[in-house]
Amino acid sequence: MDLRAFDLPRYLAVLPLFSDLDRPELERLAAGCQLRRLGRGDMVFRVGEPCESFHVTVTGQVKLFAVSPAGQEKVIELIGPGNSFAEALMFMDKPYFINAQALTDSLLLSVGKAAVLKEIEADSRFALRMLAGMSRRLHGLVRDVQAYALDSGVQRIIGYLLRDQDDGDGAPDAPLHVTLPVSKATVASRLSITPEYFSRVLHELEDAGLVAVDKREITILDAARLARYPNG
């Protein structure tokens, strides 16, 4: 992709956060944006660096993570295409307190704080949309904390596998296919379990005839039974 030919205003217009802006507003916002390519393993930002923008993953995958004093990494969130992150941090006037790293070759859009503040001053509806977006992320993180506290490791894994399944538009008995977007170790860290436990549960589900596993490709053979496991 030639970044010089990338239509920033058009891309911004398809993001829920900016979908109500007109073309002049989008062009003003685009002037405060930066596109950059990241290779696998490249850092987006590190703890302690100043936060002067928030970011959108255009293509690829980005992980948000913390590192314990002992050096153990905990994945907090995985950010796929079309999703934004660090909006709340940008408004705190404090340095980043988590790390962000590209898990694959990625294209990242950084939206500058000055451009965002200018649009908020011009239209309060823009601020409301940003608040709605941050509230959705907070709600998701609260659900995660509840799952870590109340759900077993098996339940967390099943919830992850079924997270994107719809409510039945397709054939009810048709197999469902899930592709892990990142390594099993990264998914395990996201779920606060060990990689060994994650693999062991996948084998258990496979032995029960609920899934078929081929590296990162997982076929859910019976979603209804999987959702009830181990009680169904």
C-alpha positions in Angstrom: 0.0 0.0 0.0 1.3 3.4 -1.0 0.8 5.6 2.1 0.8 8.7 -0.1 -2.3 7.5 -1.8 -4.1 6.5 1.4 -7.3 8.6 1.7 -7.2 9.5 5.4 -10.5 11.5 5.5 -12.3 8.6 3.7 -10.9 6.1 6.2 -11.8 8.2 9.2 -15.4 8.5 7.9 -15.9 4.7 8.2 -14.8 4.6 11.9 -17.8 4.9 14.3 -16.0 7.6 16.2 -15.9 9.9 13.2 -18.8 8.8 11.1 -21.0 11.9 11.7 -18.3 14.4 10.6 -18.6 16.1 7.3 -15.8 16.2 4.7 -14.2 19.5 5.9 -14.2 18.3 9.5 -12.6 15.0 8.4 -10.0 16.8 6.4 -9.1 19.0 9.4 -8.8 15.9 11.6 -6.8 14.1 9.0 -4.3 16.9 9.0 -3.5 16.0 12.6 -3.0 12.3 11.9 0.0 10.2 11.1 0.2 6.9 9.4 3.1 4.5 10.0 4.1 1.0 9.2 5.1 -1.3 12.0 6.9 -4.6 11.7 6.2 -7.6 13.9 7.6 -6.8 17.3 7.9 -3.0 16.8 6.8 -0.9 19.8 3.9 1.5 19.4 4.7 3.1 22.7 6.3 2.2 26.1 5.6 3.0 29.7 6.7 6.5 30.6 6.6 8.0 27.1 4.4 11.1 26.6 0.9 10.4 25.3 0.1 13.0 22.7 -2.3 10.9 20.5 -4.5 7.9 20.4 -4.3 5.2 17.8 -6.3 3.1 15.4 -5.1 -0.3 14.1 -5.8 -0.1 10.3 -4.3 -3.5 9.5 -2.6 -6.1 11.7 -2.7 -6.7 15.4 -1.5 -4.7 18.4 -1.3 -5.9 22.0 -1.5 -3.8 25.1 0.5 -5.3 27.9 2.1 -4.7 31.3 5.3 -6.2 32.7 5.6 -7.2 36.3 8.7 -6.3 38.4 9.8 -9.9 37.9 9.6 -9.5 34.2 6.4 -11.4 33.6 4.2 -10.1 30.8 0.4 -9.8 31.0 -1.6 -9.1 27.9 -4.3 -6.6 28.7 -6.0 -6.3 25.3 -5.6 -7.3 21.7 -6.4 -4.5 19.2 -7.5 -5.7 15.7 -8.3 -3.7 12.5 -10.7 -0.8 12.9 -10.3 -0.6 16.6 -8.8 2.3 18.6 -6.9 2.5 21.8 -5.3 5.0 24.3 -8.1 7.5 24.0 -8.5 7.8 27.7 -4.8 8.0 28.3 -4.5 10.9 25.9 -6.9 13.0 28.0 -5.1 12.3 31.3 -2.0 14.5 30.5 0.2 11.8 31.9 2.7 9.4 30.3 1.7 6.0 29.0 1.4 3.5 31.9 1.1 0.4 29.6 3.0 -0.8 26.6 1.8 -1.4 23.1 3.5 -3.6 20.5 2.7 -4.8 17.0 2.1 -8.5 16.9 2.2 -8.7 13.1 3.2 -6.3 10.3 0.7 -3.5 10.9 -0.5 -0.2 9.7 -1.2 2.3 12.5 -3.1 5.6 12.4 -2.2 8.0 15.2 -4.7 10.8 15.8 -3.1 13.9 17.4 -4.4 15.3 20.7 -4.5 18.9 19.4 -6.7 17.9 16.4 -9.1 16.0 18.7 -9.4 18.9 21.1 -10.1 21.3 18.3 -13.0 19.2 17.0 -14.4 18.8 20.6 -14.4 22.6 21.0 -16.2 22.9 17.6 -18.8 20.2 18.2 -19.8 18.7 21.6 -21.3 15.7 19.8 -17.8 14.6 19.0 -16.9 14.5 22.7 -20.0 12.4 23.4 -19.0 9.9 20.7 -15.5 9.6 22.2 -17.0 9.1 25.7 -19.3 6.4 24.2 -16.3 4.6 22.7 -14.3 4.8 25.9 -17.3 3.5 27.9 -17.6 0.5 25.6 -13.9 -0.4 26.2 -14.3 0.1 30.0 -17.4 -2.1 29.9 -15.4 -4.8 28.1 -12.6 -4.6 30.7 -15.0 -4.8 33.6 -16.5 -8.0 31.9 -12.9 -9.4 31.7 -12.3 -8.7 35.5 -15.6 -10.4 36.3 -14.6 -13.4 34.2 -11.2 -13.7 35.8 -12.8 -13.5 39.3 -15.9 -15.7 38.7 -15.2 -18.0 35.7 -13.0 -21.1 35.6 -10.2 -21.2 33.1 -12.3 -23.6 31.0 -15.2 -21.1 30.9 -12.9 -18.3 29.9 -11.5 -20.3 27.0 -15.0 -21.3 25.8 -16.2 -17.7 26.1 -13.2 -16.6 24.0 -13.9 -19.2 21.3 -17.6 -18.2 21.1 -17.2 -14.5 21.5 -17.8 -13.5 17.9 -20.5 -16.0 17.1 -23.9 -14.6 16.0 -27.3 -15.5 17.3 -28.2 -18.0 14.7 -28.5 -16.5 11.2 -26.6 -19.5 9.7 -27.4 -23.2 9.8 -27.8 -24.2 13.5 -25.7 -27.4 13.1 -23.0 -26.0 10.8 -19.5 -26.1 12.2 -18.1 -22.7 13.2 -14.5 -21.7 12.4 -12.3 -19.6 14.6 -8.8 -18.4 13.7 -6.6 -17.3 16.6 -5.3 -13.9 15.5 -2.1 -14.4 17.5 -0.1 -17.2 19.1 -1.7 -19.5 21.7 0.7 -18.1 24.3 -0.6 -14.5 23.7 -4.2 -15.6 23.9 -3.5 -17.5 27.1 -1.9 -14.4 28.6 -5.0 -12.4 27.6 -7.2 -14.9 29.4 -4.9 -15.0 32.5 -4.0 -18.6 32.1 -0.8 -20.4 31.2 -0.1 -21.6 27.7 0.1 -25.1 28.9 -3.3 -24.9 30.5 -4.8 -23.4 27.3 -3.4 -26.3 25.2 -4.6 -28.8 27.7 -8.1 -27.5 27.6 -8.2 -27.4 23.8 -7.2 -31.1 23.8 -9.9 -31.8 26.4 -12.5 -30.1 24.2 -11.2 -32.0 21.2 -11.4 -35.3 23.0 -15.0 -34.4 23.9 -15.9 -34.0 20.2 -16.6 -30.3 20.6 -13.8 -28.8 18.6 -11.2 -29.7 16.1 -7.8 -28.0 16.4 -5.3 -27.4 13.6 -2.6 -25.1 14.9 -4.4 -21.7 15.0 -7.5 -22.9 13.2 -10.2 -24.2 15.5 -13.4 -25.7 14.2 -16.3 -25.6 16.7 -18.3 -28.8 15.9 -21.2 -28.2 18.3 -21.5 -24.6 19.6 -24.5 -25.4 21.8 -22.8 -28.2 23.6 -19.6 -26.2 23.9 -21.4 -23.4 25.6 -22.9 -25.8 28.1 -19.6 -27.7 28.7 -18.8 -29.4 31.1 -22.4 -29.5 32.3 -24.0 -30.3 28.9 
